[in-house]
Amino acid sequence: MTEVGSTVPRRELGRLLRQTREQAGIGLEAAASDLEWSRAKMYRIESGQTPIRALDVDQMCRLYGAPADMTEVLVSLAKESKSKGWYHAYGEVIPRWFELYVGLESAASRIRSYEHAVAPGLLQTPEYAAQVVRTRPNVPDEEAAKHVELRIERQRLLTRKRPAAPVLDVIIEEALLHKNVAGMSGQIDKLVMASDAPNVSVRVIPLNATITQVVVSGGFVILDFPTNGARSAEPTTVYNEGLSGALYLDRLEEVKTYAEVWNALTAQALSVEESRKLMQGIKERQDD
C-alpha cells in the first residue's frame, strides 16, 4: 500500500527517541535487549522507517528515564505518526512548548525561506522578534520572552561548525520592509549584513513585480537534508505556517509544486547585491 501523508512526525519521533536513549547512556543493542526487540527493529524505529505504538514508546521512555513532559511529546508523536496526513496545531495534541520545526531546521543542510509579511525568524533581531510574537493575542510576558529567546537561539545554527552550518537562501517581499514596526531600521541592517556570511543569501522581490501563484501559497520554507551516499537520508520537507497551526508536506508532488514556486520567485527577485542596495536605501529614507 502506498504511504499517504507526511512522514515528518515519525521521523522526528525516531530522532528524539535516539537522542533520549543516548542521553540515558544506553547503547542500541542494550536497549533492544531490555525491550526484547531485535536490533533491526530498534534501528528502523530510530531512523523513522516504521510506525510505533504509543504503548511501546511509553515503555522506551520508562527504560530511558525520560521526563514526563518529554514522554508526553513522544507518545503524542507516536499517535500522530499513524495518521494519513499531519497538521500540527500548536497546543493541542503536542504541548505548545515543543517546536517540531526547530528539530527539522537544525537537521537541514539547506533552508529556502520565502516571506511576504515578516522577516524570516532566522534573521530577526530580538526587538523585531518581540514585535512579531506580540501579534498573537493575550500572550503573557513570560511566554513572549521564551518565544523570542528560542528564535534567537535558533540562529546559532547558521554559524555552527559541526555539523556544517546549513545554507540559508531567503527571498522576501519589499513591502514588508516598509511596515511601521519598532526596530525596523535595525532589522534591515541585520538583513543587509546577513548575506556577508558565505552560507546566507537575502534577495528582495521589488514592489513592481508581477503577481504569481505565490499569492496562494503565502510564506513557506523548503528544508533539504544531508545526503547519505547518492540520496538524502530524509525527504525534502515543506513547512507552511498558518494562524491555527503548521502544515508539513513531504510527498514528491507537493514538494515539486513548492519548488516550482521557489524557482518563479528566484526569477523575480533582485540579485543579492541589488537587494542590499535597495534595503540600504529604504533604511536611509526611514532614518531621515
Backbone as CSV, one residue per row, in Angstrom:
resi,resn,N_x,N_y,N_z,CA_x,CA_y,CA_z,C_x,C_y,C_z
1,MET,0.853,-1.199,0.000,0.000,0.000,0.000,0.885,1.244,0.000
2,THR,0.562,2.184,-0.869,1.355,3.412,-0.964,1.120,4.277,0.262
3,GLU,2.173,4.791,0.824,2.057,5.633,2.017,1.431,6.957,1.664
4,VAL,0.507,7.419,2.489,-0.173,8.684,2.263,0.206,9.647,3.370
5,GLY,0.426,10.905,2.995,0.660,11.918,4.009,2.119,12.056,4.411
6,SER,2.334,12.934,5.375,3.678,13.295,5.794,4.294,12.256,6.729
7,THR,5.584,12.017,6.546,6.326,11.128,7.457,7.048,11.932,8.532
8,VAL,6.792,13.245,8.574,7.508,14.123,9.500,7.400,13.683,10.961
9,PRO,6.196,13.421,11.508,6.149,13.059,12.935,6.892,11.767,13.240
10,ARG,6.854,10.797,12.318,7.547,9.528,12.536,9.055,9.729,12.530
11,ARG,9.541,10.545,11.606,10.981,10.808,11.535,11.455,11.564,12.765
12,GLU,10.659,12.548,13.192,11.055,13.323,14.362,10.989,12.461,15.616
13,LEU,10.002,11.575,15.688,9.895,10.664,16.817,11.137,9.788,16.903
14,GLY,11.567,9.236,15.778,12.770,8.392,15.776,13.996,9.153,16.240
15,ARG,14.119,10.393,15.768,15.273,11.215,16.139,15.284,11.484,17.648
16,LEU,14.116,11.831,18.187,14.037,12.151,19.604,14.216,10.913,20.480
17,LEU,13.708,9.771,20.031,13.910,8.532,20.793,15.394,8.170,20.856
18,ARG,16.091,8.369,19.738,17.525,8.085,19.714,18.271,9.031,20.665
19,GLN,17.938,10.322,20.613,18.595,11.288,21.490,18.326,10.976,22.961
20,THR,17.086,10.599,23.272,16.728,10.284,24.649,17.496,9.058,25.141
21,ARG,17.620,8.053,24.272,18.380,6.848,24.634,19.850,7.188,24.880
22,GLU,20.433,7.982,23.971,21.848,8.333,24.095,22.100,9.164,25.347
23,GLN,21.171,10.072,25.663,21.321,10.889,26.869,21.259,10.030,28.133
24,ALA,20.552,8.909,28.044,20.469,7.991,29.176,21.692,7.090,29.267
25,GLY,22.584,7.167,28.258,23.792,6.358,28.260,23.536,4.894,27.974
26,ILE,22.501,4.609,27.203,22.139,3.231,26.880,22.423,2.965,25.405
27,GLY,23.180,1.934,25.108,23.501,1.586,23.733,22.305,0.995,23.008
28,LEU,22.381,0.985,21.687,21.282,0.473,20.864,20.997,-1.001,21.173
29,GLU,22.051,-1.804,21.214,21.863,-3.239,21.447,21.363,-3.514,22.863
30,ALA,21.835,-2.757,23.828,21.386,-2.933,25.205,19.905,-2.594,25.336
31,ALA,19.491,-1.504,24.678,18.085,-1.121,24.717,17.224,-2.184,24.049
32,ALA,17.682,-2.678,22.896,16.932,-3.713,22.182,16.772,-4.960,23.052
33,SER,17.829,-5.325,23.756,17.791,-6.495,24.624,16.800,-6.312,25.768
34,ASP,16.847,-5.133,26.417,15.945,-4.872,27.535,14.483,-4.835,27.093
35,LEU,14.261,-4.356,25.872,12.895,-4.261,25.355,12.443,-5.553,24.679
36,GLU,13.389,-6.504,24.559,13.137,-7.785,23.897,12.741,-7.592,22.435
37,TRP,13.461,-6.676,21.789,13.286,-6.429,20.366,14.582,-6.766,19.650
38,SER,14.500,-6.893,18.326,15.709,-7.104,17.546,16.422,-5.776,17.334
39,ARG,17.715,-5.855,17.063,18.484,-4.646,16.775,17.937,-3.951,15.538
40,ALA,17.504,-4.756,14.559,16.962,-4.201,13.314,15.695,-3.391,13.579
41,LYS,14.860,-3.887,14.485,13.631,-3.158,14.808,13.961,-1.819,15.454
42,MET,14.911,-1.830,16.373,15.318,-0.587,17.016,15.838,0.410,15.989
43,TYR,16.623,-0.073,15.046,17.185,0.819,14.030,16.077,1.416,13.175
44,ARG,15.095,0.588,12.785,14.004,1.079,11.937,13.187,2.142,12.664
45,ILE,12.979,1.931,13.971,12.222,2.909,14.756,12.986,4.221,14.849
46,GLU,14.261,4.152,15.173,15.056,5.370,15.389,15.355,6.111,14.090
47,SER,15.290,5.427,12.969,15.512,6.095,11.684,14.201,6.526,11.041
48,GLY,13.084,6.315,11.748,11.793,6.768,11.257,11.245,5.956,10.106
49,GLN,11.699,4.726,9.954,11.278,3.905,8.823,9.983,3.163,9.082
50,THR,9.544,3.109,10.334,8.353,2.335,10.651,7.567,3.016,11.765
51,PRO,6.236,2.933,11.738,5.460,3.483,12.852,5.639,2.648,14.106
52,ILE,5.325,3.205,15.244,5.484,2.506,16.517,4.294,2.815,17.401
53,ARG,3.845,1.840,18.171,2.700,2.032,19.043,3.036,2.977,20.196
54,ALA,2.038,3.728,20.633,2.229,4.640,21.758,2.644,3.877,23.014
55,LEU,2.108,2.674,23.205,2.469,1.869,24.371,3.952,1.499,24.360
56,ASP,4.484,1.202,23.162,5.899,0.859,23.055,6.779,2.076,23.333
57,VAL,6.328,3.247,22.872,7.075,4.473,23.146,7.105,4.742,24.648
58,ASP,5.965,4.543,25.297,5.904,4.739,26.747,6.875,3.791,27.457
59,GLN,6.969,2.560,26.974,7.893,1.584,27.559,9.342,2.027,27.374
60,MET,9.662,2.550,26.190,11.015,3.041,25.931,11.345,4.218,26.848
61,CYS,10.382,5.112,27.011,10.610,6.286,27.855,10.882,5.889,29.304
62,ARG,10.176,4.864,29.785,10.423,4.389,31.155,11.828,3.797,31.278
63,LEU,12.237,3.056,30.251,13.573,2.474,30.250,14.646,3.562,30.257
64,TYR,14.410,4.639,29.493,15.400,5.709,29.359,15.314,6.732,30.490
65,GLY,14.289,6.626,31.331,14.128,7.608,32.402,13.780,8.981,31.886
66,ALA,12.984,9.045,30.810,12.618,10.326,30.199,11.683,11.109,31.109
67,PRO,11.827,12.434,31.173,10.916,13.257,31.983,9.478,13.125,31.479
68,ALA,8.527,13.463,32.326,7.114,13.311,31.984,6.720,14.151,30.768
69,ASP,7.247,15.388,30.670,6.849,16.235,29.545,7.396,15.693,28.222
70,MET,8.613,15.177,28.227,9.164,14.591,27.009,8.428,13.313,26.635
71,THR,8.061,12.520,27.637,7.285,11.308,27.372,5.962,11.661,26.710
72,GLU,5.334,12.738,27.174,4.064,13.182,26.592,4.237,13.547,25.117
73,VAL,5.320,14.244,24.802,5.598,14.624,23.422,5.802,13.384,22.554
74,LEU,6.619,12.454,23.031,6.956,11.274,22.237,5.747,10.373,22.025
75,VAL,4.934,10.207,23.038,3.720,9.397,22.899,2.757,10.066,21.918
76,SER,2.647,11.392,21.983,1.782,12.119,21.058,2.259,11.963,19.623
77,LEU,3.566,12.035,19.420,4.119,11.860,18.075,3.844,10.452,17.557
78,ALA,3.897,9.458,18.431,3.619,8.086,18.024,2.184,7.954,17.525
79,LYS,1.269,8.615,18.200,-0.130,8.580,17.771,-0.301,9.292,16.433
80,GLU,0.359,10.435,16.280,0.253,11.198,15.046,0.906,10.491,13.868
81,SER,1.932,9.689,14.120,2.683,9.059,13.027,1.847,8.044,12.258
82,LYS,0.695,7.657,12.800,-0.155,6.681,12.128,-1.276,7.337,11.330
83,SER,-1.397,8.659,11.419,-2.444,9.345,10.668,-2.030,9.496,9.214
84,LYS,-3.014,9.627,8.329,-2.723,9.683,6.890,-2.006,10.973,6.513
85,GLY,-2.410,12.058,7.110,-1.741,13.331,6.869,-1.412,13.924,8.220
86,TRP,-0.693,15.029,8.238,-0.347,15.576,9.549,-0.372,17.080,9.535
87,TYR,-1.148,17.616,10.447,-1.243,19.057,10.622,-0.998,19.349,12.088
88,HIS,0.094,19.978,12.372,0.477,20.228,13.765,-0.164,21.523,14.251
89,ALA,-1.176,21.395,15.089,-1.828,22.567,15.675,-1.217,22.813,17.046
90,TYR,-0.633,23.976,17.232,0.061,24.274,18.479,-0.867,24.154,19.674
91,GLY,-0.379,23.512,20.732,-1.110,23.472,21.976,-2.247,22.475,22.017
92,GLU,-2.400,21.644,20.995,-3.478,20.668,21.016,-2.914,19.291,21.342
93,VAL,-2.567,18.502,20.324,-2.059,17.159,20.602,-0.691,17.226,21.261
94,ILE,0.157,18.096,20.750,1.526,18.202,21.247,1.666,19.517,22.022
95,PRO,2.285,19.490,23.198,2.409,20.702,24.015,2.999,21.876,23.231
96,ARG,2.552,23.067,23.567,2.930,24.257,22.825,4.428,24.526,22.877
97,TRP,5.067,24.148,23.997,6.489,24.465,24.122,7.330,23.670,23.144
98,PHE,6.771,22.602,22.624,7.551,21.736,21.747,7.472,22.219,20.314
99,GLU,8.558,22.624,19.749,8.590,23.139,18.385,9.192,22.081,17.466
100,LEU,8.324,21.337,16.794,8.791,20.301,15.878,9.673,20.892,14.785
101,TYR,9.280,22.055,14.304,10.024,22.663,13.203,11.488,22.900,13.564
102,VAL,11.743,23.231,14.812,13.115,23.504,15.237,13.999,22.282,15.022
103,GLY,13.462,21.098,15.303,14.229,19.881,15.088,14.558,19.654,13.629
104,LEU,13.591,19.914,12.757,13.826,19.755,11.320,14.838,20.784,10.823
105,GLU,14.680,22.007,11.281,15.560,23.095,10.873,17.009,22.803,11.239
106,SER,17.220,22.278,12.437,18.588,22.016,12.902,19.224,20.844,12.159
107,ALA,18.398,19.980,11.550,18.928,18.824,10.817,19.127,19.118,9.331
108,ALA,18.627,20.249,8.855,18.658,20.562,7.427,20.048,20.975,6.960
109,SER,20.333,20.697,5.688,21.588,21.154,5.076,21.359,22.401,4.224
110,ARG,20.102,22.604,3.792,19.756,23.812,3.051,18.344,24.235,3.435
111,ILE,18.168,25.531,3.646,16.875,26.090,4.022,16.528,27.186,3.033
112,ARG,15.405,27.010,2.337,14.929,28.041,1.409,13.677,28.664,2.017
113,SER,13.729,29.949,2.283,12.645,30.616,3.007,12.095,31.789,2.208
114,TYR,10.781,31.766,1.962,10.107,32.905,1.327,9.171,33.541,2.338
115,GLU,9.287,34.863,2.504,8.418,35.588,3.421,7.842,36.823,2.730
116,HIS,6.538,37.022,2.906,5.897,38.189,2.309,5.427,39.194,3.354
117,ALA,5.378,38.769,4.635,4.813,39.638,5.667,5.803,40.040,6.756
118,VAL,6.710,39.132,7.129,7.674,39.419,8.198,9.055,38.915,7.794
119,ALA,10.074,39.440,8.447,11.433,38.945,8.218,11.526,37.501,8.703
120,PRO,12.322,36.659,8.046,12.450,35.257,8.464,12.989,35.150,9.889
121,GLY,12.478,34.168,10.640,12.872,34.003,12.031,14.363,33.877,12.235
122,LEU,15.056,33.204,11.312,16.494,33.002,11.454,17.295,34.293,11.286
123,LEU,16.633,35.352,10.818,17.338,36.617,10.613,16.698,37.768,11.382
124,GLN,15.838,37.477,12.331,15.185,38.533,13.098,16.069,39.029,14.241
125,THR,15.986,40.320,14.511,16.626,40.878,15.694,15.720,40.605,16.892
126,PRO,16.264,40.639,18.120,15.408,40.422,19.298,14.245,41.410,19.371
127,GLU,14.489,42.674,19.056,13.429,43.686,19.135,12.330,43.400,18.117
128,TYR,12.733,43.053,16.902,11.754,42.751,15.858,10.998,41.473,16.201
129,ALA,11.716,40.453,16.692,11.076,39.181,17.060,10.015,39.406,18.134
130,ALA,10.303,40.284,19.086,9.338,40.578,20.141,8.070,41.198,19.561
131,GLN,8.232,42.053,18.557,7.071,42.656,17.899,6.226,41.598,17.198
132,VAL,6.894,40.649,16.557,6.180,39.578,15.853,5.405,38.707,16.837
133,VAL,6.063,38.322,17.930,5.405,37.488,18.937,4.184,38.199,19.499
134,ARG,4.276,39.492,19.652,3.184,40.271,20.245,1.966,40.382,19.329
135,THR,2.091,39.962,18.092,0.925,39.981,17.203,-0.081,38.914,17.608
136,ARG,0.352,37.916,18.362,-0.578,36.907,18.872,-1.301,37.486,20.086
137,PRO,-2.612,37.369,20.134,-3.361,37.981,21.243,-3.113,37.285,22.578
138,ASN,-3.096,38.085,23.628,-3.063,37.586,25.011,-1.871,36.681,25.320
139,VAL,-0.712,37.024,24.779,0.495,36.255,25.086,1.119,36.814,26.367
140,PRO,1.233,36.018,27.434,1.848,36.507,28.675,3.297,36.930,28.436
141,ASP,3.778,37.864,29.227,5.133,38.386,29.051,6.176,37.274,29.111
142,GLU,6.017,36.354,30.072,6.990,35.282,30.229,7.028,34.371,28.997
143,GLU,5.852,34.059,28.456,5.800,33.210,27.271,6.381,33.933,26.063
144,ALA,6.078,35.222,25.932,6.614,36.002,24.826,8.140,36.019,24.872
145,ALA,8.693,36.193,26.075,10.148,36.215,26.233,10.766,34.885,25.829
146,LYS,10.085,33.780,26.155,10.599,32.461,25.784,10.588,32.269,24.277
147,HIS,9.535,32.751,23.622,9.461,32.648,22.161,10.610,33.416,21.505
148,VAL,10.877,34.615,22.013,11.973,35.420,21.460,13.306,34.725,21.708
149,GLU,13.482,34.198,22.906,14.719,33.506,23.253,14.950,32.306,22.334
150,LEU,13.900,31.543,22.083,14.007,30.391,21.198,14.374,30.823,19.787
151,ARG,13.744,31.899,19.326,14.008,32.380,17.963,15.463,32.806,17.802
152,ILE,16.002,33.477,18.795,17.400,33.919,18.721,18.344,32.728,18.864
153,GLU,17.990,31.786,19.726,18.808,30.580,19.899,18.904,29.799,18.592
154,ARG,17.802,29.749,17.853,17.796,29.031,16.572,18.853,29.578,15.608
155,GLN,19.145,30.854,15.702,20.048,31.495,14.746,21.483,31.002,14.873
156,ARG,21.810,30.348,15.974,23.176,29.851,16.170,23.549,28.787,15.146
157,LEU,22.551,28.122,14.598,22.878,27.059,13.642,23.536,27.606,12.384
158,LEU,23.352,28.901,12.101,23.932,29.497,10.899,25.442,29.667,11.008
159,THR,25.972,29.610,12.240,27.415,29.785,12.439,28.066,28.561,13.081
160,ARG,27.327,27.479,13.211,27.905,26.300,13.863,28.976,25.668,12.971
161,LYS,29.864,24.918,13.597,30.973,24.283,12.882,30.690,22.808,12.586
162,ARG,30.166,22.097,13.580,29.870,20.676,13.411,28.486,20.364,13.966
163,PRO,27.592,19.779,13.132,27.761,19.607,11.691,27.827,20.953,10.989
164,ALA,28.212,20.938,9.743,28.368,22.184,8.997,27.069,22.983,9.006
165,ALA,27.202,24.289,9.093,26.033,25.163,9.088,25.261,24.993,7.780
166,PRO,23.934,25.056,7.837,23.154,24.920,6.605,23.285,26.159,5.716
167,VAL,22.983,25.982,4.460,22.867,27.108,3.539,21.478,27.705,3.723
168,LEU,21.401,29.014,3.895,20.119,29.697,4.043,19.925,30.650,2.869
169,ASP,18.925,30.369,2.048,18.567,31.235,0.928,17.218,31.863,1.239
170,VAL,17.189,33.189,1.321,15.978,33.914,1.708,15.503,34.802,0.567
171,ILE,14.204,34.782,0.332,13.570,35.718,-0.592,12.449,36.407,0.172
172,ILE,12.464,37.736,0.187,11.427,38.495,0.887,10.793,39.507,-0.058
173,GLU,9.590,39.924,0.286,8.901,40.976,-0.462,9.329,42.344,0.059
174,GLU,9.558,43.282,-0.842,9.953,44.629,-0.436,8.928,45.256,0.508
175,ALA,7.657,44.928,0.304,6.591,45.556,1.092,6.797,45.395,2.592
176,LEU,7.325,44.262,3.031,7.482,44.045,4.474,8.522,44.987,5.077
177,LEU,9.421,45.503,4.239,10.457,46.412,4.730,9.917,47.819,5.003
178,HIS,8.734,48.108,4.454,8.141,49.439,4.627,7.153,49.501,5.781
179,LYS,6.940,48.404,6.468,5.945,48.377,7.539,6.420,49.183,8.747
180,ASN,5.459,49.763,9.432,5.753,50.586,10.609,5.917,49.677,11.819
181,VAL,7.118,49.146,11.979,7.421,48.216,13.062,8.580,48.782,13.881
182,ALA,8.424,48.764,15.198,9.512,49.229,16.058,10.754,48.386,15.801
183,GLY,11.878,49.054,15.628,13.119,48.328,15.392,13.345,47.926,13.942
184,MET,12.542,48.478,13.023,12.694,48.089,11.616,14.052,48.500,11.046
185,SER,14.559,49.641,11.482,15.861,50.083,10.985,16.947,49.059,11.316
186,GLY,16.963,48.603,12.569,17.936,47.591,12.973,17.705,46.265,12.271
187,GLN,16.435,45.965,12.013,16.113,44.724,11.317,16.632,44.745,9.882
188,ILE,16.493,45.878,9.225,17.015,45.986,7.862,18.529,45.861,7.866
189,ASP,19.180,46.471,8.862,20.636,46.323,8.988,21.025,44.852,9.048
190,LYS,20.282,44.090,9.846,20.602,42.669,10.001,20.420,41.919,8.686
191,LEU,19.369,42.237,7.960,19.129,41.589,6.668,20.237,41.933,5.670
192,VAL,20.679,43.190,5.709,21.747,43.623,4.790,23.041,42.888,5.105
193,MET,23.373,42.794,6.394,24.634,42.165,6.799,24.600,40.647,6.728
194,ALA,23.406,40.073,6.741,23.288,38.613,6.775,24.006,37.946,5.619
195,SER,23.874,38.539,4.432,24.465,37.908,3.249,25.980,38.089,3.169
196,ASP,26.580,38.720,4.191,28.047,38.736,4.280,28.572,37.335,4.577
197,ALA,27.744,36.529,5.228,28.138,35.157,5.549,28.133,34.316,4.268
198,PRO,29.090,33.423,4.096,29.192,32.640,2.865,28.025,31.679,2.638
199,ASN,27.304,31.344,3.710,26.211,30.375,3.584,24.824,31.021,3.599
200,VAL,24.767,32.358,3.517,23.482,33.058,3.584,23.317,34.002,2.401
201,SER,22.135,33.998,1.807,21.805,34.973,0.776,20.424,35.549,1.057
202,VAL,20.280,36.852,0.861,19.000,37.527,1.050,18.683,38.291,-0.229
203,ARG,17.547,37.978,-0.828,17.133,38.639,-2.061,15.730,39.209,-1.894
204,VAL,15.488,40.328,-2.549,14.221,41.049,-2.392,13.444,41.056,-3.707
205,ILE,12.145,40.829,-3.598,11.251,40.995,-4.751,10.699,42.416,-4.686
206,PRO,10.994,43.254,-5.680,10.589,44.665,-5.619,9.081,44.847,-5.741
207,LEU,8.622,46.023,-5.345,7.192,46.314,-5.347,6.563,46.221,-6.730
208,ASN,7.351,46.454,-7.777,6.784,46.458,-9.136,6.741,45.079,-9.775
209,ALA,7.006,44.037,-8.989,6.975,42.676,-9.546,5.539,42.268,-9.865
210,THR,5.382,41.352,-10.801,4.058,40.891,-11.199,3.518,39.855,-10.200
211,ILE,2.215,39.657,-10.220,1.577,38.673,-9.349,1.820,37.276,-9.905
212,THR,2.168,36.333,-9.013,2.384,34.948,-9.416,1.552,34.025,-8.526
213,GLN,1.702,32.712,-8.720,0.951,31.737,-7.940,1.307,31.768,-6.457
214,VAL,2.365,32.498,-6.096,2.774,32.560,-4.694,1.747,33.282,-3.840
215,VAL,0.856,34.076,-4.479,-0.171,34.764,-3.698,-1.103,33.758,-3.032
216,VAL,-1.162,32.544,-3.570,-1.995,31.494,-2.990,-1.257,30.781,-1.859
217,SER,0.048,30.587,-2.029,0.820,29.797,-1.068,1.142,30.557,0.209
218,GLY,1.371,31.876,0.104,1.843,32.618,1.266,3.284,32.250,1.570
219,GLY,3.782,32.628,2.752,5.157,32.305,3.121,5.345,30.810,3.320
220,PHE,6.542,30.333,3.040,6.844,28.905,3.223,8.342,28.699,3.343
221,VAL,8.705,27.510,3.825,10.110,27.128,3.951,10.280,25.749,3.324
222,ILE,11.351,25.580,2.529,11.694,24.269,1.977,12.980,23.808,2.654
223,LEU,12.919,22.641,3.274,14.066,22.105,4.009,14.644,20.907,3.263
224,ASP,15.919,20.990,2.904,16.638,19.869,2.303,17.592,19.308,3.353
225,PHE,17.811,17.993,3.315,18.609,17.335,4.343,19.878,16.724,3.776
226,PRO,20.880,16.482,4.636,22.159,15.944,4.158,21.965,14.621,3.421
227,THR,22.821,14.394,2.429,22.740,13.153,1.664,23.559,12.059,2.332
228,ASN,23.089,10.847,2.180,23.790,9.665,2.662,24.119,8.829,1.438
229,GLY,25.292,9.113,0.854,25.614,8.498,-0.431,24.974,9.307,-1.534
230,ALA,24.162,8.667,-2.367,23.569,9.351,-3.513,22.221,9.973,-3.178
231,ARG,21.615,9.608,-2.044,20.289,10.109,-1.736,20.237,10.696,-0.336
232,SER,19.242,11.572,-0.119,19.076,12.186,1.189,18.541,11.169,2.187
233,ALA,19.046,11.251,3.418,18.561,10.350,4.462,17.110,10.660,4.806
234,GLU,16.678,11.895,4.586,15.308,12.298,4.842,14.781,13.063,3.641
235,PRO,13.490,12.920,3.337,12.940,13.624,2.170,12.840,15.124,2.398
236,THR,12.991,15.866,1.320,12.782,17.308,1.382,11.389,17.579,1.943
237,THR,11.292,18.565,2.848,10.036,18.852,3.533,9.690,20.333,3.386
238,VAL,8.409,20.602,3.122,7.912,21.968,3.037,7.161,22.289,4.324
239,TYR,7.444,23.456,4.878,6.787,23.914,6.103,6.001,25.176,5.771
240,ASN,4.716,25.155,6.121,3.844,26.294,5.814,3.038,26.605,7.061
241,GLU,3.316,27.744,7.682,2.673,28.090,8.951,1.466,28.978,8.729
242,GLY,0.390,28.671,9.462,-0.824,29.473,9.384,-1.236,29.958,10.760
243,LEU,-2.432,30.534,10.845,-2.907,31.094,12.107,-3.171,30.023,13.151
244,SER,-3.626,28.844,12.716,-4.026,27.829,13.685,-3.051,26.676,13.795
245,GLY,-1.986,26.681,13.024,-1.032,25.584,13.104,-0.059,25.612,11.953
246,ALA,0.611,24.492,11.740,1.632,24.429,10.694,1.456,23.167,9.864
247,LEU,1.579,23.318,8.561,1.431,22.206,7.643,2.808,21.720,7.222
248,TYR,3.016,20.397,7.297,4.277,19.787,6.892,4.008,18.889,5.694
249,LEU,4.722,19.103,4.600,4.497,18.350,3.365,5.804,17.717,2.898
250,ASP,5.779,16.421,2.572,6.998,15.805,2.039,6.732,14.815,0.916
251,ARG,5.504,14.783,0.389,5.239,13.958,-0.778,5.850,14.620,-2.009
252,LEU,6.303,13.815,-2.957,7.055,14.340,-4.097,6.300,15.413,-4.860
253,GLU,5.003,15.167,-5.136,4.249,16.130,-5.937,4.039,17.440,-5.187
254,GLU,3.919,17.365,-3.854,3.762,18.577,-3.051,5.053,19.396,-3.045
255,VAL,6.158,18.718,-2.822,7.454,19.400,-2.796,7.764,19.998,-4.170
256,LYS,7.428,19.270,-5.230,7.677,19.756,-6.590,6.918,21.051,-6.854
257,THR,5.685,21.129,-6.377,4.876,22.339,-6.573,5.529,23.541,-5.913
258,TYR,5.996,23.362,-4.674,6.636,24.471,-3.974,7.996,24.809,-4.569
259,ALA,8.695,23.810,-5.070,9.985,24.068,-5.717,9.784,24.921,-6.968
260,GLU,8.697,24.661,-7.693,8.403,25.459,-8.885,8.071,26.896,-8.510
261,VAL,7.338,27.075,-7.409,7.046,28.421,-6.927,8.343,29.128,-6.533
262,TRP,9.229,28.394,-5.852,10.517,28.980,-5.456,11.301,29.437,-6.690
263,ASN,11.313,28.630,-7.730,12.029,28.998,-8.952,11.428,30.253,-9.579
264,ALA,10.098,30.373,-9.528,9.444,31.564,-10.063,9.820,32.797,-9.243
265,LEU,9.898,32.647,-7.923,10.304,33.756,-7.061,11.750,34.158,-7.331
266,THR,12.597,33.158,-7.526,14.011,33.421,-7.808,14.164,34.250,-9.078
267,ALA,13.330,33.954,-10.063,13.396,34.690,-11.330,12.968,36.144,-11.160
268,GLN,12.086,36.398,-10.184,11.593,37.765,-9.968,12.472,38.579,-9.033
269,ALA,13.188,37.927,-8.158,13.940,38.625,-7.119,15.164,39.340,-7.683
270,LEU,15.527,40.432,-7.038,16.760,41.130,-7.372,17.954,40.273,-6.960
271,SER,19.123,40.581,-7.495,20.330,39.878,-7.071,20.638,40.233,-5.619
272,VAL,21.571,39.512,-5.020,21.951,39.791,-3.635,22.462,41.220,-3.499
273,GLU,23.311,41.642,-4.412,23.877,42.987,-4.329,22.819,44.060,-4.576
274,GLU,21.949,43.829,-5.563,20.866,44.789,-5.819,19.927,44.870,-4.622
275,SER,19.703,43.741,-3.995,18.829,43.702,-2.821,19.433,44.487,-1.665
276,ARG,20.745,44.352,-1.484,21.421,45.107,-0.428,21.263,46.612,-0.653
277,LYS,21.448,47.043,-1.883,21.325,48.475,-2.196,19.900,48.967,-1.949
278,LEU,18.919,48.148,-2.342,17.526,48.527,-2.138,17.214,48.643,-0.647
279,MET,17.650,47.665,0.137,17.380,47.698,1.576,18.074,48.867,2.256
280,GLN,19.310,49.147,1.851,20.025,50.278,2.434,19.317,51.595,2.123
281,GLY,18.798,51.715,0.890,18.069,52.917,0.505,16.794,53.093,1.322
282,ILE,16.075,51.996,1.552,14.849,52.070,2.367,15.179,52.490,3.786
283,LYS,16.243,51.933,4.348,16.642,52.275,5.722,17.022,53.742,5.830
284,GLU,17.763,54.254,4.867,18.184,55.652,4.894,16.984,56.589,4.853
285,ARG,15.986,56.241,4.063,14.785,57.076,3.993,13.999,57.019,5.303
286,GLN,13.996,55.847,5.943,13.298,55.717,7.226,14.008,56.499,8.323
287,ASP,15.328,56.595,8.247,16.125,57.266,9.283,16.067,58.786,9.144
288,ASP,15.674,59.255,7.959,15.640,60.721,7.743,14.550,61.398,8.590
